[in-house]
Amino acid sequence: MARLRGFERLTGVDEALSIFLKELRLKRLASVRVPLHGALGRVLAEDAVAESDLPPFDRSAVDGYALRAKDTFEASQVSPRVLKLTQEDRIAEGEARQIWTGSPLPRGADAVVMLEHTKRVRGGIQVWSPVTPSHNVSMRGEDVKRGEVAVKEGTRLRPHHLGLLAALGRTHVSVVEKPMVAILSTGSELVELGFKPKPAQVVDVNRLILSGLCVELGADPLDLGIARDDLNDIKAKIQEGIAKADVVLTTGGTSVGYADLVPAAINQIAAPGVIVHGIAMRPAMPTVLAILHGKPIIALSGNPVAAMIGFEVFARPLILKLLGIESEPRPLLKARLTRRVPSVLGRRVFLRVHAFEREGEFFAEPVRIKGASVLTTMTKANGYVIIPEDREGLAEGEPVTVHLFDRVEGA
């Protein structure tokens, strides 16, 4: 009956995460070399240093004519300067050569006049607009100089990073290995996707959700399936996860009921086992943080939304650390709350909201205040607002910070 009395003590969110990470002493995973074409979304494992200047030579930034800037001084539509056209690689005084965007600047030229500011005449061109030295010219090393760090270690590679690395001649890059995250659902009431549930049974959705969250971060999910409410079954599957993965996530069986066997299963496998159980947050209060054989075990609530919030708060920063990323915050939006929201002192509340724009101002509409298992609170929301532990609620019209996980549209 002692297990049914609830949690004797709840640990604060920040304290729980700090204790967990301190005990883990996580290190970034090893690096692996991959082709540039397959590096999108991966995390750079070392500084990418430019081995040459970019651009490698002075080049035209427009279609036009390369020339000496001083030959255009005082040019105007009323009094154009007339220059002789040449095909030589060197520009002399009073000469110009046609040039296209990206082409090397001929010797002797120090500027380019745009086609729109000229007119072809017999044997030459009229220049209607003066230019200054370096005008319309991309100078050698303007983007990146040789020996300069082009992309820093720990950068998640986006398309523009790949473009820069390709321009520097890179065909392969060193990236951090993808963390392997084993995911286990527990509960005799669960059935696999594709099977029709019997009365008192439900389709397991948590593994699908958590797998998607892992993939979004750049981790590889490992499906451990479903464990029945049986201590030995749960232990066996957690041990399989420890042997194969860098992180183990479980869902369900974390509270204090008779069938909540995950904490006991963890503690029977090895020490130190459970580090924190019961966190002062809503939802996801029964989250378990544990360590087995030096690997992190995060036991999340069986309620889908609580599992997602628990992942956001604890698994997300942990996976980022394994990737060598110290911080990758979600986009933040300042908005005004559309209605009053009550809260509970001593708990950090993650309020799901729908943020929208109306007449140039942003608002946050609470989607649902209570309930951790209602998935539509996440599908209708595009972000969340944190209500601090020392607040009894938020007032209507109060400025709030929305942590966005989806786009913002107009009302």
C-alpha positions in Angstrom: 0.0 0.0 0.0 3.0 2.3 0.5 3.3 2.6 -3.3 -0.2 3.9 -3.6 0.3 6.9 -1.3 1.9 8.9 -4.0 5.3 10.7 -4.2 6.7 11.8 -0.9 8.9 14.4 -2.5 9.0 16.0 -5.9 12.2 17.3 -7.4 12.3 20.6 -9.2 12.7 20.5 -13.0 16.1 22.3 -13.1 17.4 20.4 -10.1 16.4 17.1 -11.6 18.1 17.8 -14.9 21.2 19.1 -13.2 21.6 16.1 -11.0 21.0 13.7 -13.9 23.6 15.3 -16.2 26.1 15.7 -13.4 25.8 11.9 -12.6 26.0 11.0 -16.3 29.0 13.1 -17.3 28.0 12.8 -20.9 30.6 13.1 -23.6 30.0 13.8 -27.3 29.8 10.7 -29.4 32.6 9.8 -31.8 32.9 11.3 -35.3 32.4 9.6 -38.7 33.3 10.9 -42.2 30.4 11.1 -44.6 29.9 12.4 -48.2 28.7 16.0 -48.3 25.5 14.9 -50.1 24.5 12.9 -47.1 25.4 15.4 -44.4 22.2 17.5 -44.3 21.0 17.8 -40.7 24.2 16.2 -39.3 26.3 17.9 -36.7 29.8 19.0 -37.7 32.4 17.2 -35.6 35.3 19.6 -36.3 35.9 23.1 -37.5 35.8 23.3 -41.3 38.8 25.4 -42.2 39.1 27.0 -45.6 42.0 25.6 -47.6 41.7 28.4 -50.2 40.2 31.9 -50.6 36.5 32.1 -51.6 36.1 33.5 -54.1 39.5 32.3 -55.4 39.8 35.4 -57.6 38.3 38.8 -58.1 35.1 38.3 -60.1 32.2 40.2 -61.4 29.0 40.3 -59.4 26.9 41.4 -62.3 26.5 41.2 -66.1 28.2 44.2 -67.6 31.6 45.6 -68.6 34.9 45.4 -66.7 36.9 48.6 -66.8 39.0 51.1 -64.9 36.8 53.0 -62.5 38.6 56.3 -63.1 37.5 56.1 -66.8 33.9 56.5 -65.7 34.2 59.5 -63.4 31.8 62.3 -64.3 29.9 60.0 -66.7 26.2 60.8 -67.0 23.3 60.3 -69.4 23.8 63.9 -70.6 27.5 63.5 -71.0 28.4 59.7 -71.3 32.0 58.5 -71.3 32.8 56.4 -74.4 35.1 53.5 -74.0 36.6 51.2 -76.6 35.6 47.5 -76.4 38.4 44.9 -76.2 38.7 41.1 -76.0 42.2 41.2 -74.4 42.9 39.8 -71.0 44.3 43.1 -69.9 42.3 46.4 -69.7 44.1 49.5 -70.7 43.1 53.2 -70.2 39.9 54.0 -72.0 39.0 50.3 -72.6 36.2 48.0 -71.4 35.5 44.3 -71.8 32.2 42.6 -71.6 31.9 40.3 -68.6 29.3 38.0 -67.0 28.4 37.3 -63.4 31.0 35.1 -61.8 33.7 35.6 -64.4 37.2 36.6 -63.4 38.1 40.3 -63.6 40.6 41.0 -66.4 44.0 42.4 -65.4 44.0 46.2 -65.2 40.2 46.4 -64.4 39.1 47.4 -60.9 35.3 47.7 -61.4 32.3 46.6 -63.4 29.5 48.8 -64.8 26.1 47.1 -65.2 24.7 46.5 -68.7 21.7 48.7 -67.8 23.9 51.7 -67.4 25.5 51.4 -70.8 24.8 51.5 -74.5 26.6 49.8 -77.3 28.0 52.1 -80.0 30.2 51.5 -83.0 33.4 49.9 -81.6 32.6 50.7 -78.0 30.1 51.5 -75.3 28.7 54.6 -73.7 28.8 54.6 -69.9 26.0 56.6 -68.3 26.8 56.1 -64.6 30.1 56.4 -62.8 31.5 53.6 -60.7 34.1 53.5 -57.9 36.9 51.0 -57.5 35.6 47.5 -56.5 32.1 48.4 -57.6 30.1 45.3 -58.6 33.2 43.2 -57.9 33.4 40.2 -55.5 36.9 40.4 -54.2 39.2 37.4 -53.6 38.6 36.0 -50.1 35.5 38.2 -49.6 33.4 35.3 -48.4 36.1 33.2 -46.6 39.8 33.7 -46.4 42.3 30.8 -46.5 42.8 29.5 -43.0 39.6 30.9 -41.7 37.0 28.7 -40.0 34.2 28.5 -42.6 31.8 26.4 -40.4 32.2 25.9 -36.7 32.3 22.5 -34.9 28.9 21.7 -33.4 27.0 23.3 -36.2 23.9 21.4 -37.5 24.5 21.5 -41.2 21.8 23.2 -43.2 21.6 23.6 -47.0 23.6 26.9 -47.0 26.4 25.3 -44.9 26.6 22.5 -47.5 26.7 25.0 -50.3 29.6 26.9 -48.6 31.6 23.6 -48.0 31.0 22.6 -51.6 32.2 25.9 -52.9 35.4 25.4 -50.8 35.9 22.0 -52.6 34.8 19.7 -49.8 33.4 16.4 -50.8 33.3 14.8 -47.4 32.9 16.1 -43.8 33.4 14.7 -40.3 30.1 14.6 -38.4 29.1 13.3 -35.0 27.7 9.8 -35.0 23.9 9.6 -34.6 22.9 8.6 -31.1 21.0 5.4 -31.0 17.9 5.7 -28.8 16.1 2.5 -27.7 12.4 3.0 -27.2 10.2 0.7 -25.2 6.5 0.9 -24.4 5.1 -0.9 -21.3 1.6 -2.0 -20.5 -0.4 -5.2 -20.9 -3.2 -3.1 -22.4 -1.2 -2.0 -25.4 -1.5 -3.5 -28.9 0.7 -2.8 -32.0 -0.3 -0.4 -34.7 -2.4 -2.3 -37.3 -4.1 -4.6 -34.7 -7.7 -3.9 -33.7 -7.7 -3.4 -29.9 -10.1 -5.4 -27.8 -12.1 -3.9 -24.9 -9.8 -2.3 -22.4 -6.9 -2.3 -24.9 -5.4 0.7 -26.8 -3.1 1.1 -29.8 0.5 2.0 -28.7 1.2 5.5 -30.2 4.1 6.5 -27.9 6.8 4.6 -29.7 5.8 6.2 -33.0 5.7 9.7 -31.4 9.1 9.3 -29.6 10.7 7.8 -32.7 9.7 10.9 -34.7 11.0 13.2 -32.0 14.4 11.4 -32.1 14.6 11.5 -35.9 13.9 15.3 -35.8 16.9 15.7 -33.5 19.2 13.6 -35.6 19.1 10.4 -33.6 18.3 6.9 -34.7 15.4 5.2 -32.9 15.6 1.5 -32.0 12.2 -0.2 -31.5 12.1 -2.5 -28.5 8.5 -3.2 -28.9 6.0 -3.6 -26.0 6.7 -5.1 -22.6 3.8 -6.6 -20.6 3.2 -5.5 -17.0 5.7 -8.2 -15.9 8.9 -7.3 -14.1 11.1 -9.8 -15.9 9.8 -8.8 -19.3 10.5 -5.1 -18.6 13.9 -5.9 -17.3 14.9 -8.0 -20.3 13.9 -5.4 -22.8 15.6 -2.5 -20.9 18.8 -4.7 -20.8 18.5 -5.2 -24.6 18.3 -1.5 -25.0 21.3 -0.9 -22.8 23.4 -3.3 -24.8 22.4 -1.8 -28.2 21.8 1.9 -27.7 23.2 5.1 -26.2 20.0 6.1 -24.5 16.9 4.1 -23.4 13.5 5.6 -23.3 10.5 3.8 -21.8 6.9 4.9 -21.5 4.3 3.8 -19.1 4.5 2.1 -15.7 6.3 5.1 -13.9 3.7 6.1 -11.3 3.0 4.5 -8.0 0.3 1.9 -8.8 0.6 -1.9 -8.6 1.3 -2.2 -12.3 3.9 0.6 -12.3 6.9 -1.7 -12.4 9.5 0.3 -14.4 11.3 1.9 -11.5 11.6 -1.4 -9.7 12.8 -3.1 -12.9 15.5 -0.5 -13.3 16.7 -0.8 -9.8 17.0 -4.6 -10.1 19.2 -4.4 -13.1 22.2 -2.5 -11.7 23.3 0.5 -9.6 22.9 3.4 -9.4 19.5 2.8 -11.0 16.9 5.5 -10.4 18.4 8.9 -9.7 15.2 11.0 -9.7 11.6 9.8 -9.6 8.8 12.3 -9.4 9.3 15.8 -10.8 7.5 19.0 -9.9 6.0 19.6 -13.3 2.7 19.2 -15.1 2.3 17.2 -17.1 5.0 14.5 -16.8 5.3 14.4 -13.0 6.0 10.7 -12.7 9.1 10.9 -15.0 12.0 8.7 -14.0 15.7 9.6 -14.6 18.1 6.7 -14.1 21.5 5.4 -15.0 22.5 1.8 -15.8 26.0 0.8 -16.8 26.8 4.5 -17.5 23.9 5.0 -19.9 20.9 7.2 -19.4 17.5 5.7 -18.9 14.5 8.1 -19.1 11.2 6.5 -18.1 8.4 8.6 -19.4 4.7 8.7 -18.5 2.4 6.4 -20.5 0.1 9.4 -21.3 1.2 10.6 -24.8 1.3 14.3 -24.1 3.1 13.8 -20.8 5.6 11.6 -22.6 6.2 14.3 -25.2 6.7 17.0 -22.6 9.0 14.7 -20.6 11.0 14.1 -23.8 11.2 17.9 -24.5 12.5 18.7 -21.0 14.9 15.8 -20.4 15.6 13.6 -23.5 16.0 16.5 -25.9 18.9 18.3 -24.1 20.5 14.9 -23.4 20.5 13.9 -27.1 21.8 17.3 -28.1 24.7 16.8 -25.7 25.6 13.5 -27.3 25.6 15.3 -30.6 27.9 18.0 -29.2 25.3 20.7 -29.2 25.2 22.7 -26.0 22.0 24.5 -26.8 19.4 24.4 -29.7 16.5 26.4 -28.3 13.1 26.4 -30.0 12.1 29.6 -31.7 10.6 32.0 -29.1 7.6 34.3 -29.7 6.4 37.2 -27.5 2.6 37.1 -27.3 -0.4 38.0 -25.1 -2.5 35.4 -23.4 -6.1 35.4 -24.5 -7.6 34.3 -21.2 -6.7 33.7 -17.6 -5.1 30.4 -16.7 -4.9 29.0 -13.2 -1.9 27.0 -12.0 -0.5 25.3 -8.9 2.2 26.7 -6.7 5.3 24.5 -6.6 4.8 22.9 -10.1 6.2 24.0 -13.4 3.3 23.9 -15.9 3.8 23.4 -19.6 0.7 25.1 -21.0 -0.1 24.1 -24.6 -1.1 27.1 -26.6 -2.1 28.1 -30.2 -0.2 31.2 -31.1 -1.5 33.4 -33.9 -1.2 36.8 -35.4 -4.0 39.3 -35.6 -3.7 42.9 -36.8 0.1 42.9 -36.3 0.0 41.5 -32.8 0.6 38.0 -31.5 -1.6 36.1 -29.1 -1.5 32.8 -27.3 -4.7 30.9 -26.9 -4.6 28.1 -24.3 -5.6 24.8 -26.0 -6.3 22.8 -22.8 -5.4 23.3 -19.2 -5.8 19.8 -17.8 -5.3 16.4 -19.2 -2.0 14.7 -20.2 -3.4 12.0 -22.5 -5.4 14.2 -24.9 -3.3 14.2 -28.1 -5.3 16.9 -29.7 -3.8 19.4 -27.2 -0.6 18.9 -29.2 -2.2 18.8 -32.7 -4.1 22.0 -32.0 -1.1 23.7 -30.4 1.9 25.2 -32.1 3.9 25.9 -28.9 3.9 25.9 -25.2 4.1 28.5 -22.4 5.9 27.8 -19.2 4.1 28.8 -16.0 6.8 29.1 -13.3 6.6 27.2 -10.0 6.1 30.5 -8.0 2.9 31.5 -9.9 -0.7 30.6 -9.2 -1.6 31.3 -12.8 -1.4 33.8 -15.6 -3.7 36.7 -16.2 -5.7 37.5 -19.4 -3.6 39.8 -21.6 -0.4 39.0 -19.8 2.7 39.0 -22.0 4.1 35.4 -22.3 6.9 33.7 -24.2 5.8 30.9 -26.5 8.2 28.1 -27.3 7.2 27.2 -30.8 7.3 23.8 -32.3 5.1 24.6 -35.4 4.4 27.6 -37.6 2.3 30.7 -36.6 -0.6 31.7 -38.8 -3.0 34.6 -38.8 -6.3 34.4 -36.9 
